[in-house]
Every structure is written in structure tokens, then in C-alpha cells.
Amino acid sequence: MRPRGSAKTLEKRRRRAIGLLKEGYSQIEVGHIVGASQGSVSRWAKLATMESGLSRKPHPGRKRRLEEEEQQRLEAELTKGALAHGWSNDLWTCPRVKELIERMYGISYHVDHVRKILVYQLGWTAQRPSKRARERDEEAIERWRKVEFPRLKKTQ
């Protein structure tokens, strides 16, 4: 499985590992430092002898429509909250994020793909808002817990 990070980030990681090997660290130590297995470090050491062995490889598949910088700007906008972008509550949903992407970049994604962008590329997780009645009276609840509830326990 391909590790997380852009091709540029992963190339930096490989080059750092080779630099540490040249400084005299063992493959196991280097693996711990850069967060890779000893086998990967060994493979990188062999590839380092080749001219472009550690360089980025073209990513298979279609090119991303949202570049990494655009994703970072999107995340910055998402952190401002849905209210800041004109919605009636501060809840981000995939249809709302889809609309925001269309507004910002003119790129149209399917709603299900927006979820993949949020989870796999931005590292966001699904959250459910806590449901509490608007009429909820915190003082009355606290009073019930302290006064009424202890009485109920004693009579049982």
C-alpha cells in the first residue's frame, strides 16, 4: 500500500533516509527515524545507486483536478465554517462541500467523491452534531440531578 503524502514528500523521505545511511545510521535506525520498514530502506539504498532511482515516479491514473495548493485553500475555507459561506448552520455536508468547490474552482465532483477528498486527501472524519432540544433548560436539569434524582434513588 502506498504511504500517505505527495510524491514530492515521499521523495524527500527517501532522500533523507539515504542521507542518514551515509551518516552511518543502520537501516533499522533509519527506518525508525523516517517511519519506514527496514526492507524499504534497503530497497531505497539499492535504488540510490541508480541515476534516477529515488526520484518521483508518475502517479498512475488520471491527474487530480484539485491541485495540492487548491486543496489546502479549500481546507482553510472549510475551517472557517459553513456559516461563513452562507449556510444556515455550521454543519459541513458533502453536498455543501461540493457546492463550495464548484464556487471556488469551477470543478464539479460527484457527492460521493467529495467524501473521498475529505477523508483520504484532507484527513477529515465524519462527525455527527449532538442533538439537543432548543428548549433545553440546563439549570432545571442540574437542579433535577441534585434534588429530585437523589430522592428517587433513596426510595427505591
C-alpha positions in Angstrom: 0.0 0.0 0.0 1.3 3.4 -0.9 2.1 5.6 2.1 0.3 8.9 2.6 1.9 12.0 1.2 2.5 13.7 -2.1 5.1 12.3 -4.5 7.3 15.2 -3.5 7.0 14.5 0.2 7.8 10.8 -0.3 10.8 11.6 -2.5 12.1 13.9 0.3 11.6 11.0 2.8 13.7 8.6 0.6 16.5 11.1 0.1 16.6 11.8 3.9 16.9 8.1 4.5 19.8 7.8 2.2 21.5 10.8 3.8 21.1 9.2 7.2 22.6 5.9 5.8 25.6 7.9 4.6 26.0 9.4 8.1 26.4 5.9 9.4 23.0 5.0 10.8 21.9 1.4 10.4 18.9 0.6 8.1 16.8 -0.3 11.1 17.6 3.1 12.8 16.9 4.9 9.6 13.6 3.1 9.3 12.5 4.2 12.7 13.5 7.8 12.1 11.7 8.2 8.7 8.8 5.9 9.6 9.5 3.1 7.1 10.4 -0.6 7.3 14.0 -1.9 7.2 13.1 -3.6 3.8 12.0 -0.2 2.3 15.2 1.4 3.5 17.2 -1.5 2.0 15.4 -1.1 -1.3 16.0 2.7 -1.3 19.7 2.1 -0.7 19.9 -0.1 -3.9 17.8 2.5 -5.9 20.2 5.3 -4.8 23.0 3.8 -6.8 20.9 4.3 -10.0 20.7 7.8 -11.6 17.0 8.5 -11.0 16.3 5.7 -8.6 14.9 7.9 -5.8 13.1 10.4 -8.0 9.3 10.8 -8.1 7.5 8.4 -10.4 4.5 9.5 -12.3 1.4 8.6 -10.4 -0.7 6.1 -12.3 -4.2 7.1 -13.2 -5.9 10.4 -14.1 -4.3 13.6 -12.9 -6.1 15.2 -9.9 -8.4 18.1 -10.8 -7.7 19.8 -7.5 -4.0 20.6 -7.0 -2.4 20.3 -3.6 -2.4 24.1 -3.1 -6.1 24.3 -4.0 -6.8 21.5 -1.5 -5.0 23.5 1.2 -7.0 26.6 0.3 -10.2 24.5 0.4 -9.4 23.2 3.8 -8.7 26.7 5.1 -12.1 27.7 3.8 -13.7 24.7 5.4 -12.2 25.5 8.8 -13.9 28.9 8.6 -17.2 27.0 8.9 -20.3 26.7 6.9 -21.9 29.8 8.4 -19.1 31.9 6.9 -20.1 30.7 3.5 -23.8 31.5 3.7 -25.4 28.3 5.1 -27.9 28.5 7.9 -25.9 26.3 10.3 -22.3 25.4 10.8 -22.6 21.8 9.5 -20.5 20.7 6.6 -22.1 18.1 4.4 -20.8 16.5 1.2 -23.3 18.4 -1.0 -22.3 21.7 0.7 -18.6 21.0 0.2 -19.3 20.0 -3.5 -21.0 23.4 -4.0 -18.1 25.2 -2.3 -15.6 23.5 -4.6 -17.8 24.5 -7.6 -17.9 28.1 -6.4 -14.2 28.3 -5.7 -12.7 26.4 -8.6 -15.5 25.7 -11.1 -14.8 22.0 -10.7 -17.8 19.7 -10.4 -17.4 16.4 -8.4 -19.9 13.7 -7.5 -21.0 14.0 -3.9 -19.5 10.5 -3.1 -16.1 11.6 -4.5 -16.2 14.7 -2.2 -16.3 12.4 0.8 -13.2 10.7 -0.6 -11.4 14.0 -0.9 -12.4 15.0 2.6 -11.3 11.7 4.2 -8.4 10.4 2.2 -6.8 13.6 1.0 -7.6 16.1 3.7 -7.8 13.6 6.6 -11.2 14.8 7.9 -13.5 12.4 9.7 -17.3 12.2 9.7 -18.8 13.9 12.8 -22.4 13.9 13.9 -23.7 17.0 15.7 -25.0 16.4 19.2 -28.8 16.7 19.1 -30.2 18.7 22.0 -33.6 20.4 22.2 -33.5 24.1 21.7 -35.9 24.4 24.7 -33.4 22.5 26.9 -33.1 24.2 30.3 -29.6 23.3 31.7 -30.4 24.9 35.1 -33.6 22.8 35.5 -31.7 19.6 34.5 -28.9 20.3 37.0 -31.5 21.0 39.7 -33.2 17.7 39.0 -29.9 15.8 39.2 -29.1 17.3 42.6 -32.5 17.5 44.2 -35.0 15.1 42.6 -32.7 12.3 41.4 -31.1 11.6 44.8 -34.6 11.3 46.4 -35.6 8.7 43.7 -32.6 6.6 44.5 -33.3 6.6 48.3 -36.9 5.4 47.8 -36.1 2.5 45.6 
